[in-house]
């Protein structure tokens, strides 16, 4: 796995989120950052694993593995906590930074996330502009020359 980003290629991000409004909001927020982003969406942890492991129906997916996974905690079938544990067990996926992006600010959720090797924990602001600012700060740190990511 390579660990540099070419300025001519967009950053590949997998958003694991079941709420349609949050998906739309996140896509809109990424349109306003200064770097190119290719955002792929999984609606729960099971779909995310199929995408990441290139299992049907994603075995012919032309996108490379994501450089970052943005992960909601509360989802059906396989939630973000379960997915995070599974990601960190998988030799092919464990080096991809998994960043929690959720509405929960509960100490227990934060603690579980970091014990499960989340790379960061961000609480989704409820106000539209604050959410856009949150994504902008995320991009300034994670998608700049500050951090080297897998491609």
Rosetta silent file (secondary structure, phi, psi, omega in degrees, C-alpha in Angstrom):
SEQUENCE: XXXXXXXXXXXXXXXXXXXXXXXXXXXXXXXXXXXXXXXXXXXXXXXXXXXXXXXXXXXXXXXXXXXXXXXXXXXXXXXXXXXXXXXXXXXXXXXXXXXXXXXXXXXXXXXXXXXXXXXXXXXXXXXXXXXXXXXXXXXXXXXXXXXXXXX
SCORE:     score description
SCORE:     0.000 S_00000001
   1 L     0.000  131.197  177.682    0.000    0.000    0.000 S_00000001
   2 L   -82.081  159.547 -176.438    1.374    3.418   -0.918 S_00000001
   3 L  -130.900   35.927  175.641    1.309    6.318    1.517 S_00000001
   4 L  -133.611  155.782  176.128    1.377    9.504   -0.528 S_00000001
   5 L  -110.969  132.041  175.244   -1.278   11.514   -2.274 S_00000001
   6 L   -86.424  132.267 -177.127   -0.759   12.799   -5.760 S_00000001
   7 L   -62.429  -17.975 -179.748   -2.115   16.319   -6.173 S_00000001
   8 L   -85.352  -11.480 -179.434   -3.664   15.236   -9.482 S_00000001
   9 L  -110.741  143.344  178.105   -5.785   12.535   -7.830 S_00000001
  10 L   -72.561  157.178  171.712   -8.649   13.130   -5.426 S_00000001
  11 E   -72.895  134.451  178.323   -8.570   11.841   -1.881 S_00000001
  12 E   -96.707  120.808 -178.724  -10.648    8.676   -1.596 S_00000001
  13 E  -126.511  133.451  172.488  -12.922    8.676    1.421 S_00000001
  14 E  -101.839  118.442  175.316  -15.453    6.043    2.451 S_00000001
  15 E   -97.463  119.968  178.351  -18.349    7.539    4.399 S_00000001
  16 E  -106.029  101.664 -169.663  -20.182    4.894    6.420 S_00000001
  17 L  -153.741  129.670 -178.968  -23.491    6.564    7.242 S_00000001
  18 L   -95.495  -13.539 -176.795  -27.102    5.383    7.187 S_00000001
  19 L   -88.930  116.048 -177.403  -28.814    8.775    7.486 S_00000001
  20 H   -57.601  -40.892 -179.945  -29.620   10.224    4.043 S_00000001
  21 H   -63.271  -39.779  178.654  -29.646   13.806    5.345 S_00000001
  22 H   -69.019  -33.870  175.680  -26.189   13.384    6.879 S_00000001
  23 H   -63.525  -48.191  179.143  -24.883   11.897    3.626 S_00000001
  24 H   -60.758  -45.401  179.900  -26.196   14.894    1.659 S_00000001
  25 H   -61.053  -42.242 -179.686  -24.830   17.308    4.243 S_00000001
  26 H   -67.524  -44.229  177.381  -21.400   15.656    4.177 S_00000001
  27 H   -58.944  -44.355  179.389  -21.246   15.641    0.376 S_00000001
  28 H   -62.679  -43.274 -178.817  -22.182   19.326    0.327 S_00000001
  29 H   -63.203  -38.056  179.852  -19.576   20.173    2.966 S_00000001
  30 H   -70.667  -21.836  176.119  -16.827   18.418    0.992 S_00000001
  31 H   -67.445  -19.677 -176.535  -17.686   20.488   -2.088 S_00000001
  32 L  -102.491   13.512  175.350  -16.487   23.524   -0.141 S_00000001
  33 L   -97.474  162.905 -171.432  -13.034   22.244    0.830 S_00000001
  34 L   -87.452    5.944  178.054   -9.925   23.192   -1.106 S_00000001
  35 L  -123.496  154.263  178.809   -8.927   19.641   -2.116 S_00000001
  36 L   -76.786  135.556 -178.757  -10.549   17.152   -4.459 S_00000001
  37 E  -131.219  132.482  171.463  -12.440   14.362   -2.706 S_00000001
  38 E  -104.960  109.402 -174.607  -13.961   11.186   -4.126 S_00000001
  39 E  -104.137  120.361  174.890  -16.633   10.224   -1.591 S_00000001
  40 E  -108.129  146.007 -174.915  -18.055    6.721   -1.605 S_00000001
  41 E  -120.683  133.028  169.344  -20.960    5.873    0.713 S_00000001
  42 E  -117.117  140.601 -175.123  -21.812    2.668    2.577 S_00000001
  43 L   -88.183   -9.888  175.919  -25.107    2.545    4.503 S_00000001
  44 L  -165.083  177.064 -176.794  -23.863    0.238    7.274 S_00000001
  45 H   -64.689  -36.304  179.589  -20.848   -1.733    8.400 S_00000001
  46 H   -64.979  -42.890  177.381  -21.665   -4.831    6.360 S_00000001
  47 H   -65.304  -39.207  178.679  -21.854   -2.829    3.137 S_00000001
  48 H   -59.835  -43.880  179.021  -18.611   -1.047    4.076 S_00000001
  49 H   -63.731  -39.293  177.488  -16.816   -4.382    4.485 S_00000001
  50 H   -62.492  -42.051  177.718  -18.092   -5.565    1.097 S_00000001
  51 H   -63.195  -48.799 -175.235  -16.799   -2.360   -0.498 S_00000001
  52 H   -67.914  -35.253 -179.141  -13.445   -2.555    1.270 S_00000001
  53 L   -92.324    2.303  178.999  -12.933   -6.265    0.614 S_00000001
  54 L    57.522   42.193  176.481  -14.167   -5.959   -2.984 S_00000001
  55 L   -89.192  154.707  178.859  -16.886   -8.539   -2.404 S_00000001
  56 L   -53.418  138.529    6.776  -19.928   -8.754   -4.715 S_00000001
  57 L   -92.625   18.609 -175.516  -21.434   -6.511   -5.896 S_00000001
  58 L  -102.904   10.921 -175.868  -18.311   -4.317   -5.430 S_00000001
  59 L   -68.030  -18.637  177.398  -15.704   -6.715   -6.857 S_00000001
  60 L  -106.908   17.268 -178.472  -15.406   -4.632  -10.050 S_00000001
  61 L   -61.968  123.968 -177.585  -15.304   -1.258   -8.260 S_00000001
  62 L   -76.674  -15.580 -178.455  -12.823    0.960  -10.146 S_00000001
  63 L   -73.964  141.933  173.115  -12.019    3.131   -7.111 S_00000001
  64 L   -69.593  168.842  175.753   -8.899    2.299   -5.105 S_00000001
  65 L   -56.224  147.217 -179.986   -9.255    1.528   -1.418 S_00000001
  66 L   -66.767  153.864  175.470  -10.128    4.643    0.559 S_00000001
  67 L   -87.501  -22.048  179.836   -7.410    6.628    2.249 S_00000001
  68 E  -145.019  145.609  172.548   -9.759    7.490    5.118 S_00000001
  69 E  -116.108  122.667  171.976  -12.944    6.000    6.521 S_00000001
  70 E   -97.923  125.334 -165.346  -15.475    8.371    8.116 S_00000001
  71 E  -129.786  119.223  172.120  -17.604    6.251   10.355 S_00000001
  72 L   -77.979  154.054  179.960  -20.919    6.850   12.090 S_00000001
  73 L   -88.436  -43.095 -170.486  -21.492    4.796   15.238 S_00000001
  74 L   -99.849  102.903 -179.182  -25.234    4.125   15.192 S_00000001
  75 L  -143.508  161.002  177.215  -26.337    2.138   12.148 S_00000001
  76 L   -75.071  170.790  176.163  -28.427   -0.969   11.441 S_00000001
  77 L    61.389  -71.918  174.215  -27.049   -4.480   10.818 S_00000001
  78 L  -130.761  114.589 -176.490  -23.425   -3.742   11.771 S_00000001
  79 L   -80.819  176.666 -176.372  -22.838   -0.514   13.663 S_00000001
  80 H   -64.483  -32.305  178.764  -19.708    1.610   13.644 S_00000001
  81 H   -64.950  -46.852  179.854  -18.316    0.104   16.831 S_00000001
  82 H   -64.883  -41.824  179.857  -18.495   -3.408   15.393 S_00000001
  83 H   -63.339  -43.094 -179.749  -17.082   -2.262   12.048 S_00000001
  84 H   -58.224  -44.617  177.999  -14.154   -0.509   13.703 S_00000001
  85 H   -61.479  -44.742 -179.722  -13.179   -3.704   15.533 S_00000001
  86 H   -64.302  -41.243  178.332  -13.467   -5.708   12.307 S_00000001
  87 H   -59.342  -44.186 -175.055  -11.384   -3.173   10.352 S_00000001
  88 H   -75.945  -13.737  173.825   -8.555   -3.280   12.866 S_00000001
  89 H   -84.352  -20.904 -172.835   -8.525   -7.115   12.779 S_00000001
  90 L   -88.925  117.375 -177.773   -8.126   -7.169    9.000 S_00000001
  91 L   -57.905  -31.158 -178.290   -4.481   -7.063    7.857 S_00000001
  92 L   -83.942  -14.769 -174.228   -5.455   -5.392    4.567 S_00000001
  93 L  -118.783  -16.669 -169.693   -7.614   -2.684    6.137 S_00000001
  94 L   -65.694  -19.640 -179.685   -6.210   -1.920    9.576 S_00000001
  95 L   -86.250   -8.850  178.177   -3.853    0.818    8.395 S_00000001
  96 L   -74.311  123.343  178.355   -6.653    2.921    6.878 S_00000001
  97 E   -60.252  127.639  176.720   -7.436    5.729    9.334 S_00000001
  98 E  -109.583  114.924 -175.741  -10.952    5.283   10.710 S_00000001
  99 E  -112.098  122.726  179.889  -12.356    8.545   11.974 S_00000001
 100 E   -75.161  130.520  175.640  -15.564    8.523   13.946 S_00000001
 101 E  -132.245   99.982 -169.356  -18.076   11.147   12.769 S_00000001
 102 E  -146.273  165.302  176.798  -21.174   10.841   14.921 S_00000001
 103 L   -81.738  -17.859 -176.087  -23.750   12.759   16.920 S_00000001
 104 L   -76.241  129.292  172.527  -22.786   10.988   20.140 S_00000001
 105 L  -113.081   14.969 -177.528  -20.547   12.851   22.554 S_00000001
 106 L   -63.772  133.911 -179.984  -20.982   10.199   25.255 S_00000001
 107 H   -54.799  -39.409 -179.325  -17.783    9.462   27.159 S_00000001
 108 H   -62.871  -41.564  179.139  -18.399    5.721   26.783 S_00000001
 109 H   -66.095  -42.918  178.662  -18.593    6.001   22.976 S_00000001
 110 H   -61.280  -46.510 -178.647  -15.428    8.093   22.800 S_00000001
 111 H   -62.594  -46.523  178.923  -13.586    5.664   25.058 S_00000001
 112 H   -61.254  -42.156 -178.653  -14.729    2.569   23.125 S_00000001
 113 H   -60.754  -48.432 -179.015  -13.759    4.192   19.835 S_00000001
 114 H   -70.572  -34.942  175.727  -10.220    4.973   20.923 S_00000001
 115 H   -64.868  -25.478  178.910   -9.784    1.591   22.637 S_00000001
 116 L   -92.941   11.317  173.840  -10.781    0.080   19.289 S_00000001
 117 L    75.019   34.256  169.728   -8.058    2.131   17.551 S_00000001
 118 L   -64.666  145.674  179.729  -10.077    4.929   15.960 S_00000001
 119 L   -80.960  -25.861  178.183   -7.740    7.555   14.533 S_00000001
 120 E  -164.678  164.042  179.949   -9.937   10.434   15.696 S_00000001
 121 E  -133.668  117.092  179.173  -13.381   11.146   17.119 S_00000001
 122 E  -120.731  133.151  176.153  -15.478   14.029   15.793 S_00000001
 123 E   -94.476  129.299 -179.255  -18.934   14.946   17.033 S_00000001
 124 L   -69.311  121.741  172.675  -21.299   16.143   14.309 S_00000001
 125 L   -68.807  150.985 -179.029  -22.523   19.652   15.035 S_00000001
 126 L   -82.416  -25.470 -177.276  -26.275   20.080   14.633 S_00000001
 127 L   -87.869  139.161 -173.987  -26.094   23.461   12.879 S_00000001
 128 H   -55.340  -50.895 -178.037  -25.381   23.453    9.138 S_00000001
 129 H   -65.726  -38.068  178.065  -22.554   26.020    9.134 S_00000001
 130 H   -64.625  -36.941  177.327  -20.880   24.417   12.141 S_00000001
 131 H   -65.358  -44.897  178.039  -20.970   21.059   10.347 S_00000001
 132 H   -59.882  -40.739  177.859  -19.415   22.611    7.232 S_00000001
 133 H   -64.690  -37.880  178.322  -16.713   24.168    9.433 S_00000001
 134 H   -61.678  -45.865  178.934  -16.090   20.770   11.062 S_00000001
 135 H   -66.001  -37.575  178.028  -15.522   19.145    7.656 S_00000001
 136 H   -63.040  -43.718  177.974  -13.274   22.036    6.632 S_00000001
 137 H   -64.846  -40.298  175.451  -11.112   21.556    9.748 S_00000001
 138 H   -55.993  -50.534 -178.368  -11.046   17.809    9.070 S_00000001
 139 H   -62.794  -40.474 -179.520   -9.838   18.472    5.507 S_00000001
 140 H   -61.290  -35.290  179.847   -7.242   21.015    6.651 S_00000001
 141 H   -86.747  -57.985 -170.661   -5.667   18.428    8.930 S_00000001
 142 H   -77.284  -27.518 -174.571   -6.239   15.043    7.294 S_00000001
 143 L  -110.056   19.700  177.555   -6.155   16.062    3.620 S_00000001
 144 L  -108.833 -169.706  177.279   -3.235   18.474    3.712 S_00000001
 145 L   -77.151    0.055  179.641    0.478   17.865    3.792 S_00000001
 146 L   -67.329  -38.906 -174.403    0.236   17.491    7.572 S_00000001
 147 L  -120.505  138.460  174.444   -0.737   13.814    7.384 S_00000001
 148 L   -99.888  125.380 -174.381    0.479   11.148    4.945 S_00000001
 149 L  -114.681  155.599  174.228   -2.324    8.787    3.958 S_00000001
 150 L   -69.654  148.325  173.527   -2.516    5.462    2.159 S_00000001
 151 L  -124.522    0.000    0.000   -3.617    5.511   -1.479 S_00000001
